[in-house]
Amino acid sequence: MRSEKVSQETTLPPGARIQLSQCENHGAFDQKVFSVLGRDLKTGCPECVRLTRERAEESARQNRALESRIIMERKLGSALIPKRFADKTFGDYIAITAEQKEALRICRKYAEKFSEIAESGRCLLLLGKPGTGKTHLSAAIANEIMAKSSATAAHRTVGAVLHAIRATYDRVSEQSESQILTGLISPSLLILDEIGASKERTSDFELTTLFSIINGRYEERRPTIIVSNLAAKAIPAAIGERCADRLREGGVIVVPFEWESQRGKEGF
């Protein structure tokens, strides 16, 4: 009988034995029985033990991820993702045309492959007309990777970054310029929105600030998502050729959004 057979490779302490037992969920298994002080101590179903361990590890991972995000929020001084975009998902992005479906596919794949992307620092550019869902999809990427991994993500407009740094010069900010830049370089993923939003020529201050952020992330191999209403050919002038070079080196992915604005339309 199976209960009487013990693998030659199995070594048990004196007084221990193996017997056949039954798990309600996983069927028959070899149960080890240890006699201790006149009592039999029995091992449980190995598959149940494995699943329990995996659930505990997943719970611990989620707790570490939450703790990491709380720490990051404290560093940045506010929510990582603005309230308007905190609940954006791929599922509620309405893709009707072939171009919209392709944009959704690329962004979904970027999130799915983020563990690999985080190793290479490969960046993503979502470019094109306003109101076409660029920020929605960038936020969906951020929300997806934070929900399924310990990665952190932050969304900032260029205008907000410049305002925060200028405030440090007037000594009305609790943070230093260095702390603000570190908070933008540290997240696993940074979304820089409204690149080139100003119709005026990009100032030296803006170019210097963008380079500090993009180059800092480039050196740490941390990917950045650029969101802009500009066309691809106009990006180097808006962020500076040095920044553009940093983005290109990792094999930047460019997604065009050339359809009409969907703002105000039902279901968008």
C-alpha positions in Angstrom: 0.0 0.0 0.0 1.1 3.6 -0.7 0.9 4.5 3.1 3.6 1.9 3.8 6.0 3.2 1.1 8.6 5.7 2.0 10.9 7.2 -0.7 14.5 6.0 -0.2 15.5 9.7 -0.5 13.2 10.7 2.4 14.9 10.8 5.7 12.7 11.0 8.7 13.6 11.4 12.4 13.0 8.5 14.8 9.3 8.0 15.6 8.2 9.7 12.4 6.3 8.1 9.5 4.5 8.9 6.3 0.9 8.0 5.8 -1.7 8.6 3.1 -4.1 11.4 3.8 -6.8 13.2 1.9 -7.3 17.0 1.3 -10.9 18.2 0.5 -9.5 20.6 -2.1 -6.5 18.8 -3.6 -7.0 15.1 -3.1 -4.5 12.5 -1.8 -1.1 13.5 -0.4 1.7 11.9 1.7 1.3 13.2 5.2 4.2 13.2 7.6 3.4 12.2 11.2 5.8 13.1 14.1 5.3 11.5 17.5 6.2 14.1 20.2 5.6 13.4 23.9 3.0 10.8 23.1 1.1 13.0 20.6 1.0 12.8 16.8 1.7 16.0 15.0 0.6 15.9 11.3 1.7 18.0 8.4 -1.0 19.6 6.2 -1.7 19.4 2.5 1.4 20.7 0.7 -0.7 22.5 -1.9 -2.7 24.2 0.8 0.5 25.2 2.5 1.9 26.6 -0.8 -1.2 28.6 -1.5 -1.3 30.0 2.0 2.4 31.0 1.7 1.8 32.7 -1.7 -1.2 34.6 -0.3 0.9 35.8 2.7 3.7 36.8 0.3 1.3 38.7 -1.9 -0.2 40.4 1.1 3.3 41.4 2.3 4.1 42.7 -1.2 1.0 44.8 -1.3 1.8 46.2 2.1 5.3 47.1 1.0 3.9 48.7 -2.1 1.4 50.8 -0.1 4.1 51.9 2.3 6.4 52.8 -0.6 3.6 55.0 -2.1 2.9 56.7 1.2 6.6 57.5 1.5 6.7 58.8 -2.0 3.6 60.9 -1.5 5.2 62.5 1.5 8.3 63.3 -0.6 6.2 64.9 -3.3 4.0 66.8 -0.9 0.8 65.7 -2.5 -1.0 62.8 -4.2 1.0 60.9 -6.8 -1.9 60.9 -9.3 -4.3 63.9 -9.3 -7.9 63.0 -8.2 -9.3 63.6 -11.7 -7.1 60.7 -13.1 -6.8 58.5 -10.0 -9.5 56.1 -11.2 -8.7 56.0 -14.9 -8.3 52.6 -16.4 -7.8 50.9 -19.8 -11.3 49.5 -19.4 -13.1 52.8 -19.4 -11.1 54.2 -22.4 -13.5 54.2 -25.4 -11.6 53.1 -28.5 -13.7 53.0 -31.6 -11.3 53.8 -34.5 -8.3 51.7 -35.6 -6.0 54.5 -34.4 -7.6 54.7 -31.0 -7.5 50.9 -30.6 -3.8 50.9 -31.5 -3.0 53.6 -29.0 -4.9 51.6 -26.3 -3.0 48.5 -27.3 0.4 50.1 -27.1 -0.3 51.7 -23.7 -1.7 48.5 -22.3 1.3 46.6 -23.4 3.6 49.3 -21.9 1.9 48.6 -18.5 2.0 44.8 -18.9 5.7 44.9 -19.8 6.7 47.5 -17.2 9.0 45.3 -15.2 11.1 44.9 -18.4 10.7 48.6 -19.3 11.8 49.6 -15.9 15.1 47.8 -16.5 15.8 49.7 -19.7 14.2 53.0 -18.9 12.4 53.0 -22.2 10.2 56.2 -22.5 6.8 56.7 -24.1 5.6 59.8 -25.9 1.8 60.4 -26.3 1.5 63.2 -28.8 -1.3 64.9 -30.7 -4.5 66.8 -30.5 -6.1 67.9 -27.2 -9.0 66.0 -25.8 -8.0 62.7 -27.4 -7.4 60.7 -24.2 -3.6 61.1 -23.9 -3.7 61.9 -20.2 -6.4 59.2 -19.6 -4.2 56.5 -21.0 -1.0 57.7 -19.3 -2.9 57.7 -15.9 -4.3 54.2 -16.8 -0.7 53.0 -17.2 0.3 54.5 -13.8 -2.7 53.1 -12.0 -2.2 49.7 -13.6 1.5 49.3 -12.6 0.8 50.5 -9.1 -2.1 48.1 -8.6 -0.1 45.1 -9.8 3.4 45.8 -8.5 5.4 47.7 -6.0 6.2 50.3 -8.6 5.5 54.0 -7.9 4.2 56.5 -10.4 3.7 60.3 -10.4 1.9 62.6 -12.7 2.9 66.3 -13.0 2.3 69.1 -15.4 5.3 71.1 -16.5 3.6 74.3 -15.3 3.1 72.9 -11.8 6.8 71.8 -11.6 8.1 75.2 -12.7 5.7 76.9 -10.2 6.9 74.7 -7.3 10.6 75.4 -8.1 10.1 79.1 -8.5 8.4 79.1 -5.0 11.6 77.8 -3.5 13.4 81.0 -4.7 10.9 83.2 -2.8 11.3 81.1 0.3 7.6 80.4 0.4 8.0 76.6 -0.1 8.7 74.0 2.6 10.7 72.1 0.0 14.0 73.0 -1.6 14.6 72.8 -5.3 16.8 69.8 -4.8 14.0 68.0 -2.9 11.5 68.7 -5.6 13.8 67.4 -8.3 14.6 64.3 -6.3 10.9 63.7 -5.8 10.4 63.7 -9.6 13.4 61.5 -10.3 12.6 58.9 -7.6 9.3 57.4 -8.8 9.4 54.2 -11.0 7.4 56.1 -13.6 7.0 59.8 -14.1 4.3 61.3 -16.4 5.2 64.8 -17.5 2.1 66.4 -18.9 1.5 69.6 -20.9 4.9 69.7 -22.5 5.1 72.7 -24.8 1.7 74.0 -23.6 2.9 77.6 -23.7 2.8 79.1 -27.2 5.8 81.2 -26.3 9.4 80.1 -26.8 10.6 77.7 -24.2 12.6 79.7 -21.6 16.1 78.8 -20.5 14.7 78.1 -17.0 12.2 75.6 -18.4 14.8 73.9 -20.5 17.2 73.6 -17.6 14.5 72.2 -15.3 13.3 69.7 -17.9 16.9 68.6 -18.5 17.5 68.1 -14.7 14.4 65.9 -14.5 14.8 63.9 -17.7 18.6 63.5 -17.4 18.3 62.5 -13.8 15.8 59.8 -14.7 17.9 58.8 -17.7 20.9 58.2 -15.5 18.8 56.1 -13.1 17.2 54.2 -16.1 13.8 55.3 -15.0 11.2 55.6 -17.7 9.3 58.8 -18.4 6.0 59.3 -20.2 5.8 62.6 -22.1 2.3 64.0 -22.8 2.0 66.8 -25.3 -0.3 68.4 -27.8 2.7 69.0 -30.0 3.7 66.9 -33.0 6.8 64.7 -32.7 8.9 67.0 -34.8 8.2 69.9 -32.4 9.3 68.1 -29.3 13.1 68.7 -29.5 12.4 72.5 -29.5 10.0 72.3 -26.6 12.2 70.2 -24.3 15.7 70.9 -25.7 17.8 68.7 -28.0 19.7 67.2 -25.0 16.5 66.0 -23.5 15.3 64.6 -26.8 18.6 62.7 -27.2 18.1 61.1 -23.7 14.6 60.0 -24.8 15.7 58.6 -28.1 18.6 56.5 -26.7 16.4 54.0 -24.9 14.3 53.4 -28.1 11.5 55.8 -27.3 7.9 54.8 -28.3 5.9 57.5 -30.0 2.1 57.2 -30.2 0.2 59.8 -32.3 -3.3 61.0 -31.2 -4.6 62.6 -34.4 -8.4 62.2 -34.1 -10.8 64.9 -33.0 -11.4 65.8 -29.4 -13.7 63.6 -27.4 -14.3 65.9 -24.5 -17.9 66.3 -23.6 -19.0 63.3 -25.7 -21.0 60.5 -24.0 -19.0 57.7 -22.6 -15.6 59.3 -22.8 
